[in-house]
């Protein structure tokens, strides 16, 4: 959890399904209030039903969801996502 100046206020790792994030949002809201903030903004990649679950949970608490673009690095990890890279690597190996 970071503030508007990107200073770390608290850290916590949770491994739960999206519909069970309510407890983690409550924890974040309590930490934010202890530091003088009234609301929490939740960043989430807007993909599929998980995004809808996060929106519903945020509507129940004083939180607002903020969509973020998926990381290019994450998309690049799947070799099928960019087949041209695979061919480029193959050509580089043949040139050696």
Long-range contacts (C-beta under 8 A, 24 or more apart in sequence): 1-28, 1-31, 1-32, 1-40, 3-35, 3-37, 9-35, 18-49, 18-50, 18-53, 18-54, 19-53, 19-57, 21-53, 21-54, 21-57, 22-57, 22-60, 22-61, 25-57, 25-58, 25-61, 25-63, 26-61, 28-63, 29-61, 29-62, 29-63, 38-62, 39-63, 39-64, 40-64, 41-65, 41-66, 42-66, 43-67, 43-68, 44-68, 45-69, 45-70
